[in-house]
């Protein structure tokens, strides 16, 4: 089957799936959706792999007169992101079969949900394939609208609906900036083809146009201060949608930034340094908020912001390498960013799926109400632990590989640059180290509070392990994560092919660049293998111990109760107590809101009191809310116009006709 036939087949499969899903019973709608997702992923992945082995695809589609010809191009960069999209969507659709069983009575809602999932997958793929600004914006908008409707699946919940509307509004703000940027290029170069962006950059200053593109794509990606939709939308969405959104939809913002960044011709140092600084701040800010939040899915949403910062740091390094004509720094930075894009899609979808399993069994995301789940859900506990180790950057898992590459980029910059840039690299390296340390703190807290200790509250039913269909995609993700950690050479060779294809300044003939990376990649592989051997050794010791002690009679005795003769489940560390010191130390960034009535001096025997607290987002509270409040306050002055009197509305119409008449009479219109 040729490339054109594969593209057409993906469209036909999407259309057929949209028509057929409503016709099937509710119990198998999810299975039918998975089959179509798998077929669409298969045909488009064949296309992507064919491109990665050296056969770029280009097709010109004849559009309407106002549209012009629409170029459909798949280069190595598009192919990489298409494979990530397909992998994550397959896992999300498979997990959703089990997760959505409890909603089987909502027949119409389920039909719409799975139809939207197909549209969501296809629109993301078309975002990667279309290189015509107007067609790209249509696919981008379709992606945003379908994901919005997926987020508000439980639309009867006011908080869910509010989170969805917040997401939709911010996505359209991003579209406004992208539209302005594309129009600027169109009026300057007279073309909607993406090639015209490079032509514009070649003849004009690059900074301001890139800034417009960065804001438009950065809102989708979640860079601060453009991130505020993430902590609301991810908790509101069903967990298989949260996993896909965090795994790939934010990455399409990264795709857009990389696509535009590779066309830059000047201002490379300014843009690269600015992006690097913003990315490190984004990473630190994201993980700080993740460390203090106690809503499980909101915590994971802030971790997404943290990892977007890490990916952005790699892109910033690559741009600095381009500006300094340092091909090694360019290769390290871009390969680290691209690989971490894949890595984050894997371990973050794994963590969201594990969180969804916990939520399905307990019906709460509040860590303070959970605990001791390792005894009820042992496999979910292990899966979450592996995801936590991976996102913390520990070997032998995949997060270590990409973060190590970015560390190597900073070290290379320190050795080869002048004083100013060396200081910038040292500070960036320190920021990345802080991010890694806080990530370990965050997931030590999360795993300990969720799975260790005792259950803090009684549930209506006893939590049990989730169904096998919900665990299978998590096992598949772990296998891929281990393959990256143990065999990074293969993935790095693919990344080198991508970089060689999309970056004109890097040529395969420059053997020294690639040879200099071989020891680093080999070292990463050795670390991964020895780490895996150490983990296997620990597991063997545990199994041998169980083998020798399984027939012994277990004796249970109480430990010293520190003076408490009647301990109960509340006498445990909470998520708040675990991170309170960090929150107090950095109170000016992670602001805590408390609701508590202080004791009055005359209250000798005070009444029962309740104490509640939650952390608020610094940028949302101090920038977005203040701006919107001032805007609403200003608009209140114009309320007299909308007064409900029909006579006044008729009068407005008369005034309008008079203005049009006068404008026409005096040639103003």
VOKOL-269885 format. One record per residue: residue in three letters; x, y, z of N, C-alpha, C, O in turn. Coordinates in steps of 0.05 Angstrom, whole numbers, plus 5000, padded with zeros to 4 digits. Example, Ala and Ser with C-alpha at 12.3 -4.5 7.8 and 13.67 -1.06 7.14 Angstrom:
REM residues 2
ala526448865156524649105156526449345156528549345169 ser525749555142527349795143525850015157526850235161 
END
This chain:
REM residues 669
unk501749765000500050005000501850255000503650275017 unk501350434982502950674980502350875001500350845016 unk503951085003503651295024501051435021499651495041 unk500251504997497751644993495351475002493451575014 unk495551214995493351035003493251015034491050985045 unk495551025047495551005076494151255088492651235107 unk494751485077493451735087490451715083488851785101 unk489551635059486751615053485451405071483151445081 unk486851185076485750975094485251075122483251005134 unk487051245132486651355159484151525160482651525180 unk483651675139481151845138478651665137476751715150 unk478851465120476551285117475951145143473651115151 unk478051045157477650905182476351085203474651005218 unk477251335204476051525223473151565217471451565235 unk472451605192469751655184467951415190465751445200 unk468951175183467350935188466950895218464750815227 unk469050945234468750915263466751105274465151025292 unk466751355265464751545274461951455269460151495285 unk461551335246458851235238458050985254455750965262 unk459950805258459250545269459050535299457350385310 unk460650695313460650675343457850705355457150555373 unk456250905346453550925359451750685354449750645368 unk452350515334450550295327450950055345449349875345 unk453150045360453849815376452749845405452350075414 unk452249625419451349645447453449785464455849785458 unk452549905486454350055504456649895514458849995518 unk456149635519458249475531460749435513462949385523 unk460349455487462649405469463449655453465149645436 unk462249885459463050135445466050185449467450265430 unk467050145474469850205480471650015464473750095455 unk470849765461472349565446472449635417474549625404 unk470149715406470049805378471850045373473250065353 unk471750235392473450475390476450385390477950495374 unk477150205408479950115409480849995383483050035374 unk479049835370479749705345480349925324482249905309 unk478650125322479050335302481550505309483050585291 unk482050555335484450705343486850545335488850655325 unk486850275339489050105332489550105301491850125293 unk487350095285487650095256488850365246490650375230 unk487650585257488650855249491650885257493250985241 unk492250795281495050805290496950635272499150715267 unk495950405264497550225248498250355221500550355213 unk496250455206496750555180498450815181500250855164 unk497950985200499551235202502351175213504251315207 unk502650965230505350895240507050775218509450825217 unk505850615201507250515177508350745161510650745152 unk506650945157507451195142509751335157511751415144 unk509551355184511651495199514351345199516451465195 unk514151075202516650915202517950935175520450945173 unk516350925154517450955127518951215123520951225109 unk517951425135519251685134521951675150523951785141 unk521851545173524251545190526551385178528851425184 unk525851195160528051035147528951175122530551055106 unk528051415117529251575095527451625072528551685050 unk524851615075523051665053520951875060518651815066 unk521752135060519852345067517452345049517652275025 unk515252425060512752415045511652695040511652855059 unk510852765016509653025010507452984989507852844969 unk505253114995502953104976501653374976501253494997 unk501053474953499653734950496753684944495953554925 unk495053784962492153754959491054014947491554234958 unk489553994926488354234914486054324931484154184936 unk486254574941484154684958482454884944482854944920 unk480455004958478755214946480555454938482855474946 unk479455634922480955864912482156034935484456124933 unk480656084956481656244978483656094995485156215011 unk483755824992485555655008488155624994490355635007 unk488055584968490455524953491155224956489555074968 unk493455144946494254864949495154814978496554974991 unk494354584988494954515016497154295016496654075008 unk499554365026501754165027501353985051500954065073 unk501553725045501453515066504253395067505053245049 unk505753455087508553365089508953215115508053295136 unk510352995113511252845136514252825135515352665119 unk515652975151518552945153519152785179517352685192 unk521752765185522552595208521352705234520652555252 unk521252975237520153085262517153015265516252935286 unk515653045243512752975244512452675250510752605266 unk514152515238513952225242514352145271512951975282 unk516352275284516952215312514552275330513752115347 unk513252505326510952585342508552415335506852355353 unk508252325310506052155302506251885317504151775326 unk508651775319508951525333508251555363507051375374 unk509051775375508451825403505451845407504351735425 unk504051995388501152015390499851745388498051685404 unk500651585369499351325365499751135389497951005397 unk502251135399502750955422501051035446499950865459 unk500951295452499451385475496451345471495051265490 unk495451395447492551355442491751065444489550995454 unk493450885434492850595437492650515466490750385474 unk494550605482494550535511492150665525490850535541 unk491450915517489251055529486550915522484850885540 unk486250835497483750705489483450425502481250355510 unk485650285505485650025518484950055547483249905558 unk486150235561485550295589482650375593481350305612 unk481650535574478950645575476850425574474650465583 unk477450195562475549975561474649895589472349855594 unk476649865607475949795634475050035651473250005668 unk476250265646475650495663472750595659471450685678 unk471750575635469050685628466850485632464550545625 unk467350245642465250045646463150145665460750085662 unk463850295685461950395705459950595693458050675706 unk460550695669458850895656457150765633456050915616 unk456950505633455650365611452650435607451550405586 unk451350545628448550625625448250885610446050935600 unk450351045608450151295594450751245564452851315554 unk448751145550449151045523449951275504451951255489 unk448351495504448951715485451551845492453151915475 unk452051885518454452015527456951845519458951955511 unk456751585522458951405515459451415484461751415476 unk457351415469457651425440459151675432461051665416 unk458351905443459652155436462552155446464352255432 unk462952035469465752035481467651885462469851985456 unk466851645453468651485437468951595409471051565396 unk466851715398467051855372469052085374470752115357 unk468852235396470752455400473652355404475452495396 unk473952125416476652015419477951965392480252015388 unk476351845373477351805346478152065332480252095320 unk476352265335476852525323479352655336480952775322 unk479552625362481852725376484452605366486452755361 unk484552345363486952215353487652305325489952375319 unk485652305307486152385279486952675277488752735261 unk485652845292486353135290489253185299490653355287 unk490153045319492953075328494852975306496953105302 unk494152755293495852665271495952865248498052905236 unk493652985242493553175220495053435227496053565209 unk495153505253496753735261499653685254501053875246 unk500553445256503353375250503853365220506153385211 unk501753315204502153275175501653525159502953565138 unk499853695167499153935151501254155155502054215177 unk502054265132503954495133502854725117504354855101 unk500354775121498955005109497555145132495955025146 unk498155405136497355535161494355525166493555475189 unk492755565146489855565150488855285156487255245174 unk489755085141488954805146490054715173488654565187 unk492454795180493654735206491854835228491354695248 unk490955085226489255205247486555055249485555025271 unk485554965227482954805228483454545243481854475260 unk485654405237486254155251486754215281485954055298 unk488154425286488854505314486254565329485954485352 unk484454705316481854775329480254525334478954495355 unk480254345315478754085318479953925341478453805356 unk482553925344483853795366483053915393482453775412 unk482954175394482254315419479254265426478654215450 unk477454285407474654245412474053955421472453915439 unk475253765407474753485414475853425442474553285457 unk478153525448479353475475477653625497477353515519 unk476553855490474853995509472353825516471653805539 unk471153715495468753555500469453285514467753185529 unk471853185510472752955525473153015555472552855572 unk474253255560474753335588472153355603472053275626 unk470053455591467553505605465653265603463153305601 unk466653025602464952785601462952795624460552735619 unk463752855648461852885670460953175672461453305692 unk459553265652458753545650456653625670456153865673 unk455353435683453453505704454853625729453553755745 unk457453575731459053675753459953965746461254005726 unk459154155763459754435758462754485756463654645740 unk464354355774467254395774468454295748470354415737 unk467454065738468453955713467854145690469554195673 unk465354245689464554435668466154685669466954795648 unk466754785693468355025696471154975686472355145672 unk472354745693475054685684475154665654477054755641 unk473054545642472954515613472754785599474154835579 unk471054965609470855235598473455395600474155535582 unk474755365623477355495627479355395606480755555594 unk479355135601481055015581480455125553482155195538 unk477855125546476955215520477755505515478655575493 unk477255675534477855965531480856005527481756155509 unk482555865543485455905540486455785513488255895502 unk485255565504486055465478485455665456486955685437 unk483255805458482555995437484256255439484756385419 unk485156315463487056535465489656455450490856615436 unk490456205454492756105439492356115409494156185394 unk489956045400489356055371489456345361490356385338 unk488656535377488856815369491756895363492357015342 unk493556815380496456875376497556735352499056845336 unk496756485348497756335325496656455299498056475279 unk494156545300492956665276494356925269494956985245 unk494957095289496457345284499157285272499957415253 unk500557075283503157005272502956915243504557005226 unk501056745237500756635210499956865190500856875168 unk498157045199497357265182499757455177500057555154 unk501357495197503757665193505557545171506457695153 unk505957285172507557155151506157165124507557215104 unk503557125124502057125098502257405085502757415061 unk501757615100501757875088504557965080504958135063 unk506557855093509357915086510357755062511657865045 unk509657495061510757325041508657235020509457124999 unk506057275026504057205006503556905004502556814983 unk504156755024503856465023503056355050503856455071 unk501356145050500556005075502355755080502055625101 unk504155695062505955465065507855525088508755745092 unk508455315104510255345127513055435117514555555133 unk513755375093516455455082516655765083518855865086 unk514355905081514456195081515356305108516256535110 unk514956145130515956235156518956265156520056455165 unk520256065144523256075142524156305124526156425130 unk522656355103523356575085523056845100524757015098 unk520956865116520557105133522857145152523957355155 unk523656925166525756935185528457015172530157145184 unk528756935147531256995133531557285127533857385123 unk529357435125529457715116528757915138529058155135 unk527857815162526857995183527957905210529057685213 unk527658085229528258005257526457775265524157765258 unk527657585280526257335286524757345312522857185316 unk525557515331524657495358521657525361520357365375 unk520557735349517757805355515757605342513757535355 unk516357515318514657305306514857045322512856915327 unk517356975330517656735347516156765373514956565383 unk516157005385514657045410511656995406510456865423 unk510557085384507757025379507256725376505356625388 unk508856595361508556305359508956165386507555975392 unk510856255401511456135427509056165446508355975460 unk507856395446505456425464503256245455501956115471 unk502756235428500556065418501055775424499255635434 unk503455675419504155395424504655345454504155135464 unk505755555467506455525496504055485514504255355535 unk501755605506499355565522498555265521497855145541 unk498755145498498154865495500154695511499454495523 unk502754775509504854615522504754645553505254455567 unk504154885563503954925592506355065604506855025628 unk507855225589509955395601508555605618506455705612 unk509955665641508855885657509456145643511556175629 unk507756355646505256355661502856275644500556365650 unk503256105624501056035606499955755613498755625596 unk500355675637499855395645497255345660496655115666 unk495755545667493755525688491455335681489955255698 unk491055265655488955075648489654785657487854625662 unk492254725658493054445664492054345691490954125691 unk492554485713491754375739488754345742487754225761 unk487154465724484254445726483154235707481454075714 unk484254225682483154045662483953755668482253575664 unk486353695676487253425680485653285703484753055699 unk485153415726483553275746480653235737479353045746 unk479653425721476753405713476253185692474153065692 unk478253125676477852925654477952645665479152595685 unk476552455651476952165658479952095655481352215639 unk480851905671483651855674485051775648487351835643 unk483651615630484851545605485251785587487051795571 unk483451985590483752235575485952405587487452525572 unk486152415613488352555626491052445617492852605612 unk491252175616493752055607494452135579496752185573 unk492452135561493052205533493652505530495452585515 unk492152675545492552965543495353035554496853185541 unk496052925577498752985587500852855571503052965568 unk500252615560502252475544502852595517505052595508 unk500752695503501152795476500053075470501353215454 unk497753155481496653405471498553635479498853825463 unk499653625503501553845510504053825493505454025488 unk504753585483507153545466506753675439508753735425 unk504253715430503853845404504554135406505254265386 unk504354255430505454515434508454515431509554695419 unk509754305442512654275438513254235409515254345399 unk511654075395512054035366512054295351513854345334 unk510054465357509954725343512354895349513355035331 unk513254905374515555065381518054965367519555125356 unk518454705367520854595353520654645323522654725310 unk518254615312517954655283518754935275520154975255 unk517855135291518455415285521355475292522755625277 unk522355365314525055425323527155335303529255465299 unk526655115289528555005270528755185245530555145228 unk526855365241526855545218528355815224528755975207 unk529055855250530256115258532856155243534455975238 unk533356415236535856485222537556685238539956685235 unk536356845255537857025272536557055299534456925304 unk537657215317536757235345536756965359535256925378 unk538456785350538456515361539356515391538256375407 unk541456675397542456685424540356805443539856705465 unk539157025435537057155451534756965456533856945479 unk533756845435531456665438532256415454530656325472 unk534556305449535456065463535856115493534955955509 unk537156335500537556395528534956455542534556365565 unk533156605529530556665541528956415546527756375567 unk528956235526527455985528528655805550527155685565 unk531255805552532555645573531855735601531155585618 unk532056005605531456115631528456065638527855975661 unk526656115620523856075625523255775630521655715647 unk524655605616524155315620525055215647523655065660 unk527355305656528255225683526355335704525755185723 unk525455585701523555695721520955535720519755475740 unk520055465695517655305692517955035707516154945721 unk520254905703520654645716520654665746519454495759 unk522054865757522254895786519454965797518654855817 unk518055145784515355225793513454995792511854955811 unk513554835771511754605768512154405790510254315802 unk514654335796515154125816514754225844513954075862 unk515154485849514554595875511554575881510854495903 unk509854635862506954615866506154325868504354255884 unk507354155853506753865855507453765883505953595894 unk509553865895510453765921508453825943508253675962 unk506954045941505254125963502354055958500754045977 unk501454005933498653945928497953665937499553485936 unk495453635946494553375957492353245940491453025947 unk491553375919489753255899491553095880493353205867 unk491152835879492952655864493352735835495552755825 unk491152785821491352855792492253145788493553195768 unk491653325807492753595804495753585809497253735795 unk496753425827499553385831500953295805503053395798 unk499753095792500852995767500753205745502553215728 unk498753385745498553595725500853795729502053875709 unk501553855754503854035758506453895751508354035742 unk506553635753508953485744509253505714511453505703 unk506953515700507053565671508453825665510053845647 unk507654035679508954305676511954285681513554395666 unk512654135701515554095707517053975684519154065676 unk515853755672517253625651517253775625519053745608 unk515253945621515254125598517654325601518954395581 unk518254395626520554565631523154425623524954545612 unk523354165629525754015622526053995592528254025581 unk523753935578523853925549524654195537526354205519 unk523554405548524154675539527154745543528354885526 unk528254645565531154685570532854565548534854675539 unk532054325539533454195517533254355491535254385477 unk530854465485530554625461532254875463533454965444 unk532255005487533855235491536855185487538255345474 unk537754955497540554875492541154845462543254925453 unk539254725448539654685419539854945405541554985387 unk538155145412538255405399540855555405541955685388 unk541755525430544355645437546555515421548455645412 unk546455255418548455115401548355205373550455235360 unk545955255361545755365334546955645333548355715314 unk546455805354547456085354550456095356551656275344 unk551655905371554555905375555955735354558355705355 unk554355625335555455435316556955205330559055125322 unk555555105351556654875366554854635360552854595374 unk555554475340553754255332553354045354551253925355 unk555354005370555153805392552953885412551353725420 unk552954145419550954245438548154225426546254175439 unk548054285400545554275385544453985386542053945391 unk546153795380545253515379544453415407542353285410 unk546053485427545353395455542653515463540953375474 unk542353775459539953915468537453815454535453755467 unk537553795428535153715413534553415417532153345419 unk536553245418536052965423534952925451533152765455 unk535953075471534853055498531953145499530353025513 unk531353365485528553465485526653265471524553205482 unk527453155448525752965434525352705449523152595450 unk527552615461527352365476525652405502524152225509 unk525952635515524352675539521452715532519652665548 unk520852805508518152825499516852545498514652505508 unk518352345487517352075488517251965516515251845524 unk519352015532519451905559517152005576515851855590 unk516652265574514552375590511852265582510052225599 unk511352225556508852115548508451835559506151755564 unk510651685564510451415575509951425605507951315614 unk511751545620511351515649509151695660508051625681 unk508451905646506152065656503551925650501751935666 unk503251805626500751655622500551415641498451355650 unk502851285647502851075667501951175694500251035707 unk502851405703502051515729499151595729497751555749 unk498151715707495351785706493551535706491451535718 unk494451325692492851085692492850965720490750865729 unk495050965734495150865761493351025780491950925796 unk493451295776491751465792488851415785487151425803 unk488151355760485451295753484551035766482251005773 unk486350845768485650595781484950645811483050525821 unk486550805824486050875852483351025854481750965872 unk482851205836480351365837477951175832475851205845 unk478150995813475950815807475150645832472750585836 unk477150565848476550395871475850555896474550445914 unk476650805898476150965922474351205918473251305938 unk474051285893472351525886473251775900471651945907 unk475851805904476952055915479752095904481251905898 unk480552345900483252415891484752545914487152605911 unk483552575937484752695960486652495974485752305986 unk489252555973491152365985490652336015491152126026 unk489652546028489252536057487152336066486952266089 unk485552236047483452046053484251756046482751566050 unk486751736035487651476026489851366044490651496063 unk490851136037493051016053492650716054490450616053 unk494950576056494850286059493950136035493249896037 unk493850256012492750125988494549915977493649755960 unk497049895986498849685976497749415983498349215969 unk496149396005495049136013492649065996491948825993 unk491249265986488749215970489349215940488049065925 unk491249375932491849405903494849385899496149585891 unk495949145904498949125903500149175875502249305873 unk498849085854499949135827499849425819501749535807 unk497649565826497449845821499649995836500750195826 unk500149905861502250035877505050005863506550195862 unk505649775853508149725839508349895814510350005807 unk506149905799506050055774506450355780508050485765 unk505150455800505550735808508450785817509650995810 unk509550595832512350625841514250635818516150805818 unk513850465798515650475775515450735760517450855751 unk512950835756512551095744513951315760515051505749 unk513751295787515051495804518151495801519351705800 unk519251255800522151225796523051345769525051475766 unk521351285748522051385721521851685720523651815709 unk519751805731519552095729521552235747522252465743 unk522552095767524752205784527452185771529452285782 unk527652065747530152055733532051845743534551875741 unk531051625754532751425765533051195746531151115733 unk535551075743535850845726534650605740534350595764 unk533950395724534450355696532150445678531850345656 unk530550635687528250725672528950955653531151065654 unk527051025636527551195613528051485621529551625606 unk526951585643527351865650530251935654531152155649 unk531751735664534651785669536151845643537952015643 unk535451715621536951745596536752035586538752155580 unk534252135583533952395571534952615590536152815580 unk534452585616535452795634538552785635539753005637 unk539752555633542652535633543752685608545852815609 unk542452655585543352795561543253095565545053235557 unk541153195577540953485582543053575602544153795598 unk543553415622545853475640548453495625550053675629 unk548853305607551353305591551453565573553653675569 unk549153655564549053905549549954145565551554315556 unk549054155590549854375608552854355614554254565614 unk553954115618556754085624558454165599560554285602 unk557454085576558854165551558954465548560954585540 unk556654595555556554885553558455025573559655225566 unk558654915597560555025616563355015607564955205611 unk564054795593566854755584567554925560569854995556 unk565654975543566255095516565455385513566155505493 unk564055495532562955775529564555975546566255895562 unk563956225541565156435557563956455584562356295593 unk564756665599564056695627561056715631559856575647 unk559656895615556856935619555256685614553556605630 unk555856555592554356315585554956085604553255915609 unk557456075613558155865633556555895658555655705670 unk556256145667554656205692551756115687550455995704 unk550756185663547956105656547655795656545755695666 unk549655655645549555365645549755255673548355055680 unk551455365690551655275718549055305733548155125747 unk547855545730545255595743543055405732541355305747 unk543055365706541155185694541454895704539554755710 unk544054805706544554545716543654515745542554315753 unk544154725760543254725788540154715790539054565806 unk538854865772535954855771534854575764532954485776 unk536154445745535354175738535853975761534253795765 unk537954015776538453845799536353895821535453705833 unk535554145825533354205844530754065835529353955852 unk530254085809527853955799527853655805525853545813 unk530153525800530353245805530053175835528652985841 unk531253335852530953285881528053315891527053155906 unk526753535882524053585890522153375878520053305890 unk522853265854521153055843521252805860519152675864 unk523552735870523752505888522152555914520852375924 unk522352795924520752865948517752835943516252725959 unk516952945920514052935912513052655911510852595921 unk514452475898513452205894513952025917512651825921 unk515952095934516151955960513752015977512551835989 unk512952265977510452345992508052205980506452085995 unk507752215954505352115941505051815945502951715952 unk507251665940507151375943506651295972505051115978 unk508051425990507851366018505051416029503851246043 unk503851646022501251716032499051536019497251456033 unk499351475993497251315980497351025987495250905993 unk499650905988499850615988500850506015500350266021 unk502350656030503450556055501750636079499750786076 unk502450546102500950616126498250466127497950246116 unk496350596140493650486143491650656128492150896124 unk489350536121487250686108486250906127485650856150 unk486151156117485451376134482351416138481451526158 unk480851326118477951346120476751086109477850956091 unk474451016120472950786110471350856085470151066083 unk471450666066469850706041467450526042467250336057 unk465550596024463050436022463550146014462149966021 unk465750105998466449835991469549815993470950015991 unk470449575997473349526000474749545973473949405954 unk476749715971478249735945479549465938480549325956 unk479449405913480749155903482449235878482249455868 unk484049045869485649085845483849125821481748995818 unk484649305803483049365779483249135759484948955762 unk481549145739481348925720483948905703485449095701 unk484348675692486848625676486948815652489148895645 unk484748875640484749045616485849325622486849465605 unk485549405648486649665656489649655663491049855663 unk490549405669493449375676495149315652497549385652 unk494049195631495649115608497049355595499449345590 unk495649585590497149815578499349915596501350025586 unk499049885622501149985640503549795639505849895640 unk503149535636505349355632506849405606509249395605 unk505349465585506549525559508249775561510449785550 unk507249975575508850225579511450175593513550275586 unk511350005614513749945629515849795612518249855614 unk514949625595516749485576518249675558520649655554 unk516749875547518050075530519950245546522050315537 unk519050325570520850485587523450345593525550465592 unk523250085599525749925605527449905579529849905581 unk526149875556527749855532529350105527531650095517 unk528250335534529750595530531950605550534250685544 unk531450515575533550525596535850335591538050395598 unk535150105579537249895575538549905548540849825545 unk537150005528538250015500537950295489536550325468 unk539150495501538850765491540250805464539551005450 unk542050635457543450665431541550665408541750825389 unk539550485409537650465387536050725384535850835362 unk535050825406533351065406535051305398534151485384 unk537551315407539251535400539951535371540251745359 unk540351295359540851285330538451395314538851525294 unk536051335324533651445310533551745313532951885294 unk534251845337534252135341536352275324535852495314 unk538652145321540752265303539752285275540352475261 unk538252085266537152095239535152325236535152455216 unk533552365257531552575256533052845255532353015239 unk535052885272536453135273537953185247537853415237 unk539152985237540553005211538653085189539453225170 unk536152995191534153055170533053335172532653465151 unk532553425196531053685199532853925205531854145203 unk535353875211537154095217539254115194541053945193 unk539054305176540854315153543754345161545554245146 unk544354465184547154515191548654265200551054255201 unk547054055207548253805216548453615192546353545180 unk550753525185551153345163552253075172553853065190 unk551352855161552252595169555252565165556552405178 unk556352725146559252715142560852805166563252745168 unk559552955184561053055207561052825228559552835248 unk562852635223562852395239563752445268562852305286 unk565352655272566352705299564152765319564452685343 unk562052895311559852955329558552695339558152665363 unk558052515321556652265329558552075344557651935362 unk561052075336562951905351563452005379563751835397 unk563352265383563852375410561552305429561852305453 unk559152235418556852165434556751875442555351795460 unk558351705428558251415433558951345462557551185474 unk561151455474561851385501559551455521559051315540 unk558351695517556151775535553851585533552751505554 unk552951515510550751335507551351055518549650925530 unk553850965513554650705524554650715555553950515567 unk555550935566555550965595552650955606552150825626 unk550851085592548051085601546950805600545550715619 unk547650655579546750375577547850205599546450035611 unk550450245606551650085627550350145654549849965670 unk549850405660548550475685545750345686545050235708 unk544250345664541650215664541849915669540249815685 unk543749785657543949495660544749415689543549235701 unk546649565700547549495728545349565748545049435768 unk543849775742541549845760539449635759538249565780 unk538849525735536949315733537849065748536248935761 unk540449005745541548775760541248805790540548615804 unk541649045799541349105828538449065837537848945858 unk536549165820533649125827532948825827531448735844 unk533948685807533348395806534448255830533248075841 unk536848335839538048225863536348265888535948085904 unk535348515890533548575913531048395912530148295932 unk529848365888527448205885528047915892526447785905 unk530447805883531147535890531447495920530547295931 unk532747685933533047665963530347655976529947505994 unk528547825966525847835978524347565973523047465991 unk524647445949523347195943524546965960523046795970 unk527146965962528446755978527646776007527146576020 unk527547016018526547056045523746946049523246816069 unk522047006030519246906032519146606030517546476043 unk520946496014521046206011521646066038520545856044 unk523546176053524446056078522546126101522545976121 unk521046336099519346416122516346366118514746426136 unk515646256095512746236089511346036107508946056112 unk512845836117511545636134511745706164510745556181 unk513045916171513245996198510746136208509346266192 unk510146096233507746226245508446516250510346586264 unk506846696239507246986243506147066271503947006278 unk507847216285506947316311506647626309508547766302 unk504347716316503848006315503748116343502248016360 unk505248326348505248466374505148766369506148866349 unk504048896388503949196386506649306392508049206409 unk507249516378509749666384509249876405506949926413 unk511349996415511050206435509450436423510150536402 unk507250506437505450706426506050986434504351166431 unk508451046446509251316453507251446473506751686472 unk506051276489504151386509501251386499499451436515 unk500751326474498051316464496951026467498050846455 unk494850996483493850726488491750646468490950416466 unk490650836452488550776433489150916406487751096399 unk491250826392491950956367489850896346488450696347 unk489551086327487651046305488851156280491051276280 unk487351126257488551176231489451466226491151516209 unk488351656242489051936238491851996248493052196241 unk492951816264495651856276497751766256499351586262 unk497751876232499751816212500652076199499352286201 unk502852056185503752286169501652336147500652146136 unk501152576142499352656120500952786098503352846101 unk499752826075501052966053501853246061503953346054 unk500053376077500653646086503053656104504853826101 unk503253466123505453466142508053396128510253496136 unk507953236107510353156092511653396078514053416078 unk509953566067511053786051510754066064511354266052 unk509954066090509354326103511854496105511754736100 unk514154376112516554526115517354666088518154896088 unk517154516067517754636040515854856034516655066024 unk513254816040511255026034511755276050511455496040 unk512555246076513055476092515655626083515755866084 unk517655466075520155586066519755756041520955966038 unk517955666023517555805997514655905996513355875975 unk513756026017510956126019510356335999507956355991 unk512356475989511756695970511256585942510356735924 unk511856325937511256205911508856015914507056025897 unk508855845934506655655938504955765961505455705985 unk503055925955501456065975499255885986497755755970 unk499055876012497055706025494755876035495156086048 unk492255796029489855926039488655756061488055516057 unk488255876084487155726107484455836115483856076111 unk482755656125480255736136479955626164479555386168 unk480355806184480455716211479755946230480856166226 unk477955906248477256116267479056096292479055896306 unk480556306297482456296320480856296346478656396348 unk482156186367480956186393481056476405483056616404 unk478756546416478656806430479756776458479756556469 unk480857006470482056986497480156876519481056746537 unk477556936516475656856537474656566533473156466550 unk475456426511474456156507476055956523478055846513 unk475055906547476555716564475855426555477655256554 unk473355386547472455126537471455166509469055196505 unk473255176489472355246461470655026449470854786456 unk469055116430467354926415469054786394471254866388 unk467854576383469254426362469654606337467854746329 unk472154586326472754746303473654566280474654346284 unk473454676256474454546232476654716220476554956222 unk478554586208480754726195481154616167481454376163 unk481054796148481554716120483754896108483955126115 unk485254786089487254936076487654826048487254586043 unk488454996030489154906003491155105991491355336000 unk492755015972494755185959493555295933492155155918 unk494255545928493355675904495655725885497955745893 unk495055745859497055795839497856085839496156265837 unk500456145841501456415844500656585820499556805823 unk501156485795500556635771497556665767496656885759 unk496056455772493156475769491956675788490156825780 unk492856665813491656845833492557135831490957315835 unk495057175824496157445824496157585797496457835796 unk495857435776495857565749493157525735491757715728 unk492357265731489957215715487457305729485857445717 unk487157235755484757315769484557615773482357725770 unk486757745778486758035781485958175755484458365754 unk487058065733486458185707483458145700482058335692 unk482457905704479657855697477758005716475658105707 unk478558035741476858185760476658475752474558605753 unk478958595744478958875735477358905709475959105706 unk477558705692476058715667473058705672471558865660 unk472258525689469358515696468458765710466258865705 unk470158875727469459125741469059355721467159515724 unk470759365701470559575681468059535663466759735656 unk467459285656465159235639462559295654460459335641 unk462559285680460059345695459059625690456659685693 unk460859805682460060085676458260095651456860295647 unk458259885635456659885610454159715613452859645593 unk453459645637451059475641448559625633446559495626 unk448659895634446160045628445359995599442960035592 unk447159915581446459865553444559625551442659635536 unk445259415566443559175566441559195589441959065610 unk439459345585437559405607434959255606433259285624 unk434559095585432058935583429659085572427558965571 unk429959335564427759485553427759465522429659545509 unk425559355511425459305483425559575467426659585446 unk424359785479424460045466427260135461427960245440 unk429060095481431760185478433260015456434860125441 unk432659755455433959595435433059675407434659675388 unk430459745404429559855378430960115371431760165348 unk431360285392432760535388435660495379436660645362 unk436960285390439660225382439760155352441560245338 unk437760005343437559935315437260185297438460205276 unk435560375306435160615291437660775289438360875267 unk439160805311441660945311443660815292445160955278 unk443660555291445560405274444860475244446760525229 unk442360465237441560525209442260815202443160865180 unk441960995221442661275216445561305211446461445193 unk447261165228450161175224450961065197452761175184 unk449760845189450460725163449660915140451060945121 unk447261045143446361225123448261465120449061545098 unk448961585143450761815143453561735132454761885117 unk454461505140457061415131457061375101459061445087 unk454961265090454761225061454461495046455661535025 unk452861685059452461945046455062105044455462235023 unk456662085064459162245064461662075057463962155062 unk461061845045463261665035465161575057467561525052 unk464161545082465761435103465661125102467560995111 unk463561015090463260725088463360645059463160405053 
END
